Amino acid sequence: MPIITSSIKDLRRTARRGEHNRAAKGKLRSQLKRVRLALAENQGQATAQALAAAIPVIDRAASKKILHKNAAARQKSRLMRQLNRLAKPAAS
């Protein structure tokens, strides 16, 4: 436990920020889970709606530096690609 006043304040600030980041990560994970669940059940319309709700959450997490911008882009790209594969089945 720090003794210096500014360090004590910094510790409180870090705890608040950590709690905020944890909540944001949880929201992000739950949105991604909804999309993946809809993908697994082959529900095109439900997947599209879940993805439309997840994209702003992913973007917000990237803008708040909770998620790296390239990781956010990768997540969105992979989910969109899976949705597009679900929409049109493979022709062979």
SETITI-546742 format. One record per atom (N, C-alpha, C, CB): residue in three letters; atom name; x, y, z. Coordinates in pm, whole numbers, m for minus. Glycine has a CB too. Layout:
SETITI-546742
<r res="Ala" atom="CA" u="X" v="Y" w="Z"/>
...
END
This chain:
SETITI-546742
<r res="Met" atom="N" u="85" v="m118" w="0"/>
<r res="Met" atom="CA" u="0" v="0" w="0"/>
<r res="Met" atom="C" u="89" v="124" w="0"/>
<r res="Met" atom="CB" u="m97" v="0" w="123"/>
<r res="Pro" atom="N" u="65" v="217" w="m92"/>
<r res="Pro" atom="CA" u="151" v="336" w="m99"/>
<r res="Pro" atom="C" u="129" v="429" w="21"/>
<r res="Pro" atom="CB" u="125" v="413" w="m229"/>
<r res="Ile" atom="N" u="231" v="507" w="49"/>
<r res="Ile" atom="CA" u="226" v="603" w="159"/>
<r res="Ile" atom="C" u="204" v="744" w="105"/>
<r res="Ile" atom="CB" u="354" v="597" w="242"/>
<r res="Ile" atom="N" u="261" v="771" w="m11"/>
<r res="Ile" atom="CA" u="253" v="905" w="m71"/>
<r res="Ile" atom="C" u="110" v="933" w="m117"/>
<r res="Ile" atom="CB" u="353" v="918" w="m190"/>
<r res="Thr" atom="N" u="62" v="1054" w="m87"/>
<r res="Thr" atom="CA" u="m77" v="1091" w="m116"/>
<r res="Thr" atom="C" u="m111" v="1078" w="m263"/>
<r res="Thr" atom="CB" u="m104" v="1234" w="m71"/>
<r res="Ser" atom="N" u="m22" v="1125" w="m350"/>
<r res="Ser" atom="CA" u="m49" v="1118" w="m493"/>
<r res="Ser" atom="C" u="m54" v="973" w="m541"/>
<r res="Ser" atom="CB" u="58" v="1196" w="m572"/>
<r res="Ser" atom="N" u="26" v="887" w="m480"/>
<r res="Ser" atom="CA" u="25" v="745" w="m516"/>
<r res="Ser" atom="C" u="m105" v="679" w="m472"/>
<r res="Ser" atom="CB" u="145" v="673" w="m453"/>
<r res="Ile" atom="N" u="m156" v="721" w="m357"/>
<r res="Ile" atom="CA" u="m284" v="668" w="m308"/>
<r res="Ile" atom="C" u="m395" v="707" w="m405"/>
<r res="Ile" atom="CB" u="m315" v="720" w="m165"/>
<r res="Lys" atom="N" u="m394" v="834" w="m447"/>
<r res="Lys" atom="CA" u="m495" v="880" w="m543"/>
<r res="Lys" atom="C" u="m481" v="806" w="m676"/>
<r res="Lys" atom="CB" u="m481" v="1032" w="m566"/>
<r res="Asp" atom="N" u="m357" v="784" w="m717"/>
<r res="Asp" atom="CA" u="m333" v="713" w="m843"/>
<r res="Asp" atom="C" u="m384" v="570" w="m834"/>
<r res="Asp" atom="CB" u="m184" v="714" w="m877"/>
<r res="Leu" atom="N" u="m369" v="509" w="m719"/>
<r res="Leu" atom="CA" u="m418" v="373" w="m698"/>
<r res="Leu" atom="C" u="m571" v="368" w="m711"/>
<r res="Leu" atom="CB" u="m375" v="321" w="m559"/>
<r res="Arg" atom="N" u="m640" v="468" w="m654"/>
<r res="Arg" atom="CA" u="m786" v="475" w="m666"/>
<r res="Arg" atom="C" u="m826" v="495" w="m812"/>
<r res="Arg" atom="CB" u="m844" v="588" w="m579"/>
<r res="Arg" atom="N" u="m756" v="584" w="m880"/>
<r res="Arg" atom="CA" u="m787" v="613" w="m1020"/>
<r res="Arg" atom="C" u="m767" v="488" w="m1106"/>
<r res="Arg" atom="CB" u="m699" v="729" w="m1073"/>
<r res="Thr" atom="N" u="m659" v="416" w="m1081"/>
<r res="Thr" atom="CA" u="m631" v="293" w="m1155"/>
<r res="Thr" atom="C" u="m739" v="189" w="m1133"/>
<r res="Thr" atom="CB" u="m494" v="237" w="m1115"/>
<r res="Ala" atom="N" u="m786" v="179" w="m1009"/>
<r res="Ala" atom="CA" u="m893" v="84" w="m978"/>
<r res="Ala" atom="C" u="m1021" v="120" w="m1052"/>
<r res="Ala" atom="CB" u="m919" v="80" w="m827"/>
<r res="Arg" atom="N" u="m1054" v="250" w="m1056"/>
<r res="Arg" atom="CA" u="m1174" v="294" w="m1129"/>
<r res="Arg" atom="C" u="m1162" v="263" w="m1277"/>
<r res="Arg" atom="CB" u="m1198" v="444" w="m1108"/>
<r res="Arg" atom="N" u="m1047" v="293" w="m1333"/>
<r res="Arg" atom="CA" u="m1025" v="268" w="m1475"/>
<r res="Arg" atom="C" u="m1030" v="119" w="m1506"/>
<r res="Arg" atom="CB" u="m891" v="326" w="m1520"/>
<r res="Gly" atom="N" u="m971" v="39" w="m1417"/>
<r res="Gly" atom="CA" u="m973" v="m106" w="m1436"/>
<r res="Gly" atom="C" u="m1114" v="m161" w="m1435"/>
<r res="Gly" atom="CB" u="m890" v="m174" w="m1330"/>
<r res="Glu" atom="N" u="m1195" v="m108" w="m1344"/>
<r res="Glu" atom="CA" u="m1335" v="m152" w="m1336"/>
<r res="Glu" atom="C" u="m1410" v="m115" w="m1463"/>
<r res="Glu" atom="CB" u="m1405" v="m90" w="m1213"/>
<r res="His" atom="N" u="m1386" v="4" w="m1511"/>
<r res="His" atom="CA" u="m1451" v="49" w="m1636"/>
<r res="His" atom="C" u="m1409" v="m38" w="m1753"/>
<r res="His" atom="CB" u="m1415" v="197" w="m1665"/>
<r res="Asn" atom="N" u="m1280" v="m67" w="m1762"/>
<r res="Asn" atom="CA" u="m1229" v="m151" w="m1871"/>
<r res="Asn" atom="C" u="m1285" v="m293" w="m1862"/>
<r res="Asn" atom="CB" u="m1077" v="m155" w="m1868"/>
<r res="Arg" atom="N" u="m1296" v="m345" w="m1741"/>
<r res="Arg" atom="CA" u="m1353" v="m479" w="m1723"/>
<r res="Arg" atom="C" u="m1497" v="m484" w="m1771"/>
<r res="Arg" atom="CB" u="m1344" v="m522" w="m1577"/>
<r res="Ala" atom="N" u="m1574" v="m381" w="m1738"/>
<r res="Ala" atom="CA" u="m1714" v="m377" w="m1780"/>
<r res="Ala" atom="C" u="m1724" v="m368" w="m1932"/>
<r res="Ala" atom="CB" u="m1787" v="m259" w="m1716"/>
<r res="Ala" atom="N" u="m1639" v="m288" w="m1992"/>
<r res="Ala" atom="CA" u="m1641" v="m273" w="m2138"/>
<r res="Ala" atom="C" u="m1601" v="m402" w="m2207"/>
<r res="Ala" atom="CB" u="m1549" v="m158" w="m2181"/>
<r res="Lys" atom="N" u="m1501" v="m471" w="m2153"/>
<r res="Lys" atom="CA" u="m1459" v="m599" w="m2210"/>
<r res="Lys" atom="C" u="m1569" v="m703" w="m2198"/>
<r res="Lys" atom="CB" u="m1330" v="m649" w="m2141"/>
<r res="Gly" atom="N" u="m1640" v="m702" w="m2085"/>
<r res="Gly" atom="CA" u="m1751" v="m795" w="m2067"/>
<r res="Gly" atom="C" u="m1862" v="m771" w="m2167"/>
<r res="Gly" atom="CB" u="m1805" v="m786" w="m1926"/>
<r res="Lys" atom="N" u="m1893" v="m645" w="m2190"/>
<r res="Lys" atom="CA" u="m1996" v="m611" w="m2288"/>
<r res="Lys" atom="C" u="m1952" v="m655" w="m2427"/>
<r res="Lys" atom="CB" u="m2026" v="m460" w="m2287"/>
<r res="Leu" atom="N" u="m1826" v="m633" w="m2460"/>
<r res="Leu" atom="CA" u="m1772" v="m673" w="m2589"/>
<r res="Leu" atom="C" u="m1781" v="m825" w="m2605"/>
<r res="Leu" atom="CB" u="m1626" v="m626" w="m2604"/>
<r res="Arg" atom="N" u="m1739" v="m898" w="m2503"/>
<r res="Arg" atom="CA" u="m1742" v="m1044" w="m2511"/>
<r res="Arg" atom="C" u="m1885" v="m1097" w="m2527"/>
<r res="Arg" atom="CB" u="m1678" v="m1105" w="m2386"/>
<r res="Ser" atom="N" u="m1979" v="m1037" w="m2455"/>
<r res="Ser" atom="CA" u="m2117" v="m1086" w="m2465"/>
<r res="Ser" atom="C" u="m2176" v="m1058" w="m2603"/>
<r res="Ser" atom="CB" u="m2205" v="m1022" w="m2356"/>
<r res="Gln" atom="N" u="m2142" v="m944" w="m2662"/>
<r res="Gln" atom="CA" u="m2190" v="m914" w="m2797"/>
<r res="Gln" atom="C" u="m2131" v="m1012" w="m2898"/>
<r res="Gln" atom="CB" u="m2153" v="m769" w="m2836"/>
<r res="Leu" atom="N" u="m2001" v="m1040" w="m2886"/>
<r res="Leu" atom="CA" u="m1937" v="m1135" w="m2977"/>
<r res="Leu" atom="C" u="m1995" v="m1275" w="m2959"/>
<r res="Leu" atom="CB" u="m1786" v="m1137" w="m2954"/>
<r res="Lys" atom="N" u="m2028" v="m1310" w="m2836"/>
<r res="Lys" atom="CA" u="m2087" v="m1441" w="m2808"/>
<r res="Lys" atom="C" u="m2224" v="m1454" w="m2875"/>
<r res="Lys" atom="CB" u="m2098" v="m1464" w="m2656"/>
<r res="Arg" atom="N" u="m2303" v="m1345" w="m2871"/>
<r res="Arg" atom="CA" u="m2434" v="m1348" w="m2937"/>
<r res="Arg" atom="C" u="m2421" v="m1370" w="m3087"/>
<r res="Arg" atom="CB" u="m2510" v="m1218" w="m2910"/>
<r res="Val" atom="N" u="m2324" v="m1303" w="m3147"/>
<r res="Val" atom="CA" u="m2302" v="m1318" w="m3292"/>
<r res="Val" atom="C" u="m2260" v="m1460" w="m3323"/>
<r res="Val" atom="CB" u="m2196" v="m1218" w="m3342"/>
<r res="Arg" atom="N" u="m2166" v="m1513" w="m3247"/>
<r res="Arg" atom="CA" u="m2116" v="m1648" w="m3274"/>
<r res="Arg" atom="C" u="m2224" v="m1754" w="m3250"/>
<r res="Arg" atom="CB" u="m1995" v="m1678" w="m3187"/>
<r res="Leu" atom="N" u="m2309" v="m1731" w="m3153"/>
<r res="Leu" atom="CA" u="m2419" v="m1825" w="m3127"/>
<r res="Leu" atom="C" u="m2517" v="m1826" w="m3244"/>
<r res="Leu" atom="CB" u="m2491" v="m1787" w="m2996"/>
<r res="Ala" atom="N" u="m2549" v="m1708" w="m3295"/>
<r res="Ala" atom="CA" u="m2639" v="m1701" w="m3410"/>
<r res="Ala" atom="C" u="m2574" v="m1764" w="m3533"/>
<r res="Ala" atom="CB" u="m2678" v="m1554" w="m3440"/>
<r res="Leu" atom="N" u="m2444" v="m1746" w="m3549"/>
<r res="Leu" atom="CA" u="m2373" v="m1809" w="m3661"/>
<r res="Leu" atom="C" u="m2377" v="m1961" w="m3649"/>
<r res="Leu" atom="CB" u="m2226" v="m1760" w="m3666"/>
<r res="Ala" atom="N" u="m2359" v="m2012" w="m3529"/>
<r res="Ala" atom="CA" u="m2357" v="m2156" w="m3507"/>
<r res="Ala" atom="C" u="m2493" v="m2218" w="m3536"/>
<r res="Ala" atom="CB" u="m2315" v="m2187" w="m3365"/>
<r res="Glu" atom="N" u="m2599" v="m2141" w="m3512"/>
<r res="Glu" atom="CA" u="m2734" v="m2193" w="m3537"/>
<r res="Glu" atom="C" u="m2781" v="m2166" w="m3680"/>
<r res="Glu" atom="CB" u="m2832" v="m2131" w="m3440"/>
<r res="Asn" atom="N" u="m2692" v="m2111" w="m3764"/>
<r res="Asn" atom="CA" u="m2724" v="m2081" w="m3905"/>
<r res="Asn" atom="C" u="m2846" v="m1993" w="m3920"/>
<r res="Asn" atom="CB" u="m2745" v="m2210" w="m3982"/>
<r res="Gln" atom="N" u="m2858" v="m1893" w="m3835"/>
<r res="Gln" atom="CA" u="m2968" v="m1798" w="m3842"/>
<r res="Gln" atom="C" u="m2916" v="m1670" w="m3908"/>
<r res="Gln" atom="CB" u="m3029" v="m1768" w="m3700"/>
<r res="Gly" atom="N" u="m2943" v="m1655" w="m4037"/>
<r res="Gly" atom="CA" u="m2889" v="m1541" w="m4112"/>
<r res="Gly" atom="C" u="m2938" v="m1407" w="m4062"/>
<r res="Gly" atom="CB" u="m2924" v="m1556" w="m4255"/>
<r res="Gln" atom="N" u="m3069" v="m1394" w="m4044"/>
<r res="Gln" atom="CA" u="m3126" v="m1265" w="m4002"/>
<r res="Gln" atom="C" u="m3083" v="m1230" w="m3860"/>
<r res="Gln" atom="CB" u="m3280" v="m1270" w="m4011"/>
<r res="Ala" atom="N" u="m3085" v="m1327" w="m3771"/>
<r res="Ala" atom="CA" u="m3044" v="m1302" w="m3632"/>
<r res="Ala" atom="C" u="m2896" v="m1268" w="m3625"/>
<r res="Ala" atom="CB" u="m3075" v="m1425" w="m3545"/>
<r res="Thr" atom="N" u="m2815" v="m1334" w="m3709"/>
<r res="Thr" atom="CA" u="m2672" v="m1305" w="m3712"/>
<r res="Thr" atom="C" u="m2648" v="m1163" w="m3760"/>
<r res="Thr" atom="CB" u="m2599" v="m1404" w="m3802"/>
<r res="Ala" atom="N" u="m2720" v="m1121" w="m3863"/>
<r res="Ala" atom="CA" u="m2704" v="m986" w="m3916"/>
<r res="Ala" atom="C" u="m2741" v="m881" w="m3811"/>
<r res="Ala" atom="CB" u="m2789" v="m967" w="m4042"/>
<r res="Gln" atom="N" u="m2847" v="m905" w="m3738"/>
<r res="Gln" atom="CA" u="m2888" v="m811" w="m3634"/>
<r res="Gln" atom="C" u="m2787" v="m807" w="m3519"/>
<r res="Gln" atom="CB" u="m3027" v="m848" w="m3580"/>
<r res="Ala" atom="N" u="m2740" v="m925" w="m3479"/>
<r res="Ala" atom="CA" u="m2642" v="m932" w="m3370"/>
<r res="Ala" atom="C" u="m2511" v="m865" w="m3412"/>
<r res="Ala" atom="CB" u="m2618" v="m1078" w="m3329"/>
<r res="Leu" atom="N" u="m2473" v="m883" w="m3537"/>
<r res="Leu" atom="CA" u="m2349" v="m821" w="m3586"/>
<r res="Leu" atom="C" u="m2364" v="m670" w="m3595"/>
<r res="Leu" atom="CB" u="m2311" v="m879" w="m3723"/>
<r res="Ala" atom="N" u="m2482" v="m624" w="m3637"/>
<r res="Ala" atom="CA" u="m2508" v="m480" w="m3643"/>
<r res="Ala" atom="C" u="m2500" v="m418" w="m3504"/>
<r res="Ala" atom="CB" u="m2646" v="m452" w="m3705"/>
<r res="Ala" atom="N" u="m2538" v="m493" w="m3402"/>
<r res="Ala" atom="CA" u="m2529" v="m443" w="m3265"/>
<r res="Ala" atom="C" u="m2386" v="m453" w="m3211"/>
<r res="Ala" atom="CB" u="m2624" v="m520" w="m3173"/>
<r res="Ala" atom="N" u="m2310" v="m551" w="m3260"/>
<r res="Ala" atom="CA" u="m2174" v="m573" w="m3209"/>
<r res="Ala" atom="C" u="m2072" v="m478" w="m3268"/>
<r res="Ala" atom="CB" u="m2132" v="m716" w="m3237"/>
<r res="Ile" atom="N" u="m2091" v="m435" w="m3392"/>
<r res="Ile" atom="CA" u="m1990" v="m351" w="m3458"/>
<r res="Ile" atom="C" u="m1967" v="m220" w="m3383"/>
<r res="Ile" atom="CB" u="m2033" v="m321" w="m3601"/>
<r res="Pro" atom="N" u="m2069" v="m146" w="m3340"/>
<r res="Pro" atom="CA" u="m2041" v="m24" w="m3264"/>
<r res="Pro" atom="C" u="m1970" v="m51" w="m3131"/>
<r res="Pro" atom="CB" u="m2170" v="50" w="m3237"/>
<r res="Val" atom="N" u="m1999" v="m164" w="m3069"/>
<r res="Val" atom="CA" u="m1933" v="m199" w="m2943"/>
<r res="Val" atom="C" u="m1784" v="m227" w="m2968"/>
<r res="Val" atom="CB" u="m2001" v="m323" w="m2877"/>
<r res="Ile" atom="N" u="m1754" v="m295" w="m3077"/>
<r res="Ile" atom="CA" u="m1615" v="m322" w="m3114"/>
<r res="Ile" atom="C" u="m1543" v="m192" w="m3144"/>
<r res="Ile" atom="CB" u="m1608" v="m417" w="m3236"/>
<r res="Asp" atom="N" u="m1607" v="m104" w="m3221"/>
<r res="Asp" atom="CA" u="m1546" v="25" w="m3255"/>
<r res="Asp" atom="C" u="m1522" v="110" w="m3131"/>
<r res="Asp" atom="CB" u="m1634" v="101" w="m3355"/>
<r res="Arg" atom="N" u="m1618" v="110" w="m3039"/>
<r res="Arg" atom="CA" u="m1605" v="189" w="m2917"/>
<r res="Arg" atom="C" u="m1490" v="135" w="m2831"/>
<r res="Arg" atom="CB" u="m1737" v="187" w="m2838"/>
<r res="Ala" atom="N" u="m1477" v="3" w="m2823"/>
<r res="Ala" atom="CA" u="m1368" v="m57" w="m2746"/>
<r res="Ala" atom="C" u="m1234" v="m21" w="m2807"/>
<r res="Ala" atom="CB" u="m1384" v="m210" w="m2739"/>
<r res="Ala" atom="N" u="m1227" v="m15" w="m2940"/>
<r res="Ala" atom="CA" u="m1102" v="23" w="m3006"/>
<r res="Ala" atom="C" u="m1072" v="170" w="m2983"/>
<r res="Ala" atom="CB" u="m1109" v="m7" w="m3156"/>
<r res="Ser" atom="N" u="m1174" v="255" w="m2986"/>
<r res="Ser" atom="CA" u="m1150" v="398" w="m2967"/>
<r res="Ser" atom="C" u="m1110" v="430" w="m2823"/>
<r res="Ser" atom="CB" u="m1274" v="478" w="m3005"/>
<r res="Lys" atom="N" u="m1155" v="349" w="m2727"/>
<r res="Lys" atom="CA" u="m1119" v="369" w="m2586"/>
<r res="Lys" atom="C" u="m991" v="294" w="m2549"/>
<r res="Lys" atom="CB" u="m1234" v="323" w="m2496"/>
<r res="Lys" atom="N" u="m925" v="234" w="m2648"/>
<r res="Lys" atom="CA" u="m799" v="160" w="m2630"/>
<r res="Lys" atom="C" u="m816" v="38" w="m2540"/>
<r res="Lys" atom="CB" u="m694" v="252" w="m2571"/>
<r res="Ile" atom="N" u="m936" v="m17" w="m2535"/>
<r res="Ile" atom="CA" u="m959" v="m141" w="m2463"/>
<r res="Ile" atom="C" u="m920" v="m258" w="m2552"/>
<r res="Ile" atom="CB" u="m1108" v="m152" w="m2416"/>
<r res="Leu" atom="N" u="m935" v="m236" w="m2681"/>
<r res="Leu" atom="CA" u="m903" v="m335" w="m2784"/>
<r res="Leu" atom="C" u="m817" v="m263" w="m2887"/>
<r res="Leu" atom="CB" u="m1033" v="m398" w="m2849"/>
<r res="His" atom="N" u="m712" v="m327" w="m2934"/>
<r res="His" atom="CA" u="m626" v="m264" w="m3035"/>
<r res="His" atom="C" u="m705" v="m246" w="m3164"/>
<r res="His" atom="CB" u="m499" v="m350" w="m3061"/>
<r res="Lys" atom="N" u="m676" v="m139" w="m3238"/>
<r res="Lys" atom="CA" u="m753" v="m108" w="m3358"/>
<r res="Lys" atom="C" u="m742" v="m218" w="m3462"/>
<r res="Lys" atom="CB" u="m708" v="24" w="m3418"/>
<r res="Asn" atom="N" u="m626" v="m281" w="m3473"/>
<r res="Asn" atom="CA" u="m612" v="m390" w="m3570"/>
<r res="Asn" atom="C" u="m688" v="m514" w="m3525"/>
<r res="Asn" atom="CB" u="m464" v="m424" w="m3591"/>
<r res="Ala" atom="N" u="m692" v="m538" w="m3395"/>
<r res="Ala" atom="CA" u="m769" v="m651" w="m3342"/>
<r res="Ala" atom="C" u="m917" v="m629" w="m3366"/>
<r res="Ala" atom="CB" u="m741" v="m671" w="m3191"/>
<r res="Ala" atom="N" u="m962" v="m504" w="m3352"/>
<r res="Ala" atom="CA" u="m1103" v="m472" w="m3378"/>
<r res="Ala" atom="C" u="m1136" v="m494" w="m3524"/>
<r res="Ala" atom="CB" u="m1134" v="m326" w="m3337"/>
<r res="Ala" atom="N" u="m1048" v="m448" w="m3612"/>
<r res="Ala" atom="CA" u="m1070" v="m465" w="m3756"/>
<r res="Ala" atom="C" u="m1072" v="m613" w="m3792"/>
<r res="Ala" atom="CB" u="m960" v="m393" w="m3836"/>
<r res="Arg" atom="N" u="m984" v="m691" w="m3729"/>
<r res="Arg" atom="CA" u="m978" v="m834" w="m3756"/>
<r res="Arg" atom="C" u="m1106" v="m904" w="m3711"/>
<r res="Arg" atom="CB" u="m857" v="m897" w="m3686"/>
<r res="Gln" atom="N" u="m1154" v="m868" w="m3591"/>
<r res="Gln" atom="CA" u="m1279" v="m927" w="m3540"/>
<r res="Gln" atom="C" u="m1395" v="m898" w="m3636"/>
<r res="Gln" atom="CB" u="m1311" v="m872" w="m3400"/>
<r res="Lys" atom="N" u="m1409" v="m772" w="m3675"/>
<r res="Lys" atom="CA" u="m1519" v="m733" w="m3763"/>
<r res="Lys" atom="C" u="m1508" v="m804" w="m3897"/>
<r res="Lys" atom="CB" u="m1522" v="m582" w="m3784"/>
<r res="Ser" atom="N" u="m1387" v="m813" w="m3950"/>
<r res="Ser" atom="CA" u="m1366" v="m876" w="m4079"/>
<r res="Ser" atom="C" u="m1403" v="m1024" w="m4075"/>
<r res="Ser" atom="CB" u="m1221" v="m858" w="m4123"/>
<r res="Arg" atom="N" u="m1359" v="m1091" w="m3972"/>
<r res="Arg" atom="CA" u="m1388" v="m1235" w="m3962"/>
<r res="Arg" atom="C" u="m1537" v="m1261" w="m3945"/>
<r res="Arg" atom="CB" u="m1312" v="m1296" w="m3844"/>
<r res="Leu" atom="N" u="m1603" v="m1179" w="m3863"/>
<r res="Leu" atom="CA" u="m1746" v="m1198" w="m3842"/>
<r res="Leu" atom="C" u="m1825" v="m1169" w="m3970"/>
<r res="Leu" atom="CB" u="m1796" v="m1109" w="m3728"/>
<r res="Met" atom="N" u="m1787" v="m1063" w="m4042"/>
<r res="Met" atom="CA" u="m1855" v="m1031" w="m4167"/>
<r res="Met" atom="C" u="m1835" v="m1141" w="m4270"/>
<r res="Met" atom="CB" u="m1805" v="m897" w="m4223"/>
<r res="Arg" atom="N" u="m1713" v="m1195" w="m4274"/>
<r res="Arg" atom="CA" u="m1685" v="m1302" w="m4369"/>
<r res="Arg" atom="C" u="m1768" v="m1426" w="m4338"/>
<r res="Arg" atom="CB" u="m1535" v="m1338" w="m4367"/>
<r res="Gln" atom="N" u="m1783" v="m1459" w="m4210"/>
<r res="Gln" atom="CA" u="m1865" v="m1573" w="m4172"/>
<r res="Gln" atom="C" u="m2012" v="m1549" w="m4205"/>
<r res="Gln" atom="CB" u="m1849" v="m1603" w="m4023"/>
<r res="Leu" atom="N" u="m2058" v="m1426" w="m4185"/>
<r res="Leu" atom="CA" u="m2196" v="m1392" w="m4218"/>
<r res="Leu" atom="C" u="m2219" v="m1406" w="m4368"/>
<r res="Leu" atom="CB" u="m2230" v="m1250" w="m4172"/>
<r res="Asn" atom="N" u="m2124" v="m1360" w="m4448"/>
<r res="Asn" atom="CA" u="m2139" v="m1369" w="m4593"/>
<r res="Asn" atom="C" u="m2136" v="m1514" w="m4641"/>
<r res="Asn" atom="CB" u="m2028" v="m1290" w="m4662"/>
<r res="Arg" atom="N" u="m2057" v="m1599" w="m4577"/>
<r res="Arg" atom="CA" u="m2056" v="m1741" w="m4611"/>
<r res="Arg" atom="C" u="m2189" v="m1806" w="m4575"/>
<r res="Arg" atom="CB" u="m1941" v="m1812" w="m4539"/>
<r res="Leu" atom="N" u="m2249" v="m1761" w="m4466"/>
<r res="Leu" atom="CA" u="m2377" v="m1815" w="m4424"/>
<r res="Leu" atom="C" u="m2486" v="m1775" w="m4522"/>
<r res="Leu" atom="CB" u="m2411" v="m1767" w="m4282"/>
<r res="Ala" atom="N" u="m2478" v="m1653" w="m4573"/>
<r res="Ala" atom="CA" u="m2581" v="m1599" w="m4663"/>
<r res="Ala" atom="C" u="m2582" v="m1673" w="m4796"/>
<r res="Ala" atom="CB" u="m2558" v="m1450" w="m4688"/>
<r res="Lys" atom="N" u="m2464" v="m1700" w="m4851"/>
<r res="Lys" atom="CA" u="m2459" v="m1774" w="m4978"/>
<r res="Lys" atom="C" u="m2375" v="m1900" w="m4959"/>
<r res="Lys" atom="CB" u="m2400" v="m1686" w="m5092"/>
<r res="Pro" atom="N" u="m2438" v="m2017" w="m4965"/>
<r res="Pro" atom="CA" u="m2367" v="m2143" w="m4943"/>
<r res="Pro" atom="C" u="m2267" v="m2168" w="m5056"/>
<r res="Pro" atom="CB" u="m2465" v="m2260" w="m4933"/>
<r res="Ala" atom="N" u="m2169" v="m2251" w="m5027"/>
<r res="Ala" atom="CA" u="m2063" v="m2285" w="m5125"/>
<r res="Ala" atom="C" u="m2124" v="m2358" w="m5241"/>
<r res="Ala" atom="CB" u="m1951" v="m2371" w="m5060"/>
<r res="Ala" atom="N" u="m2083" v="m2318" w="m5362"/>
<r res="Ala" atom="CA" u="m2136" v="m2379" w="m5485"/>
<r res="Ala" atom="C" u="m2034" v="m2479" w="m5538"/>
<r res="Ala" atom="CB" u="m2168" v="m2271" w="m5593"/>
<r res="Ser" atom="N" u="m2048" v="m2606" w="m5495"/>
<r res="Ser" atom="CA" u="m1965" v="m2713" w="m5552"/>
<r res="Ser" atom="C" u="m2015" v="m2848" w="m5515"/>
<r res="Ser" atom="CB" u="m1824" v="m2699" w="m5509"/>
END
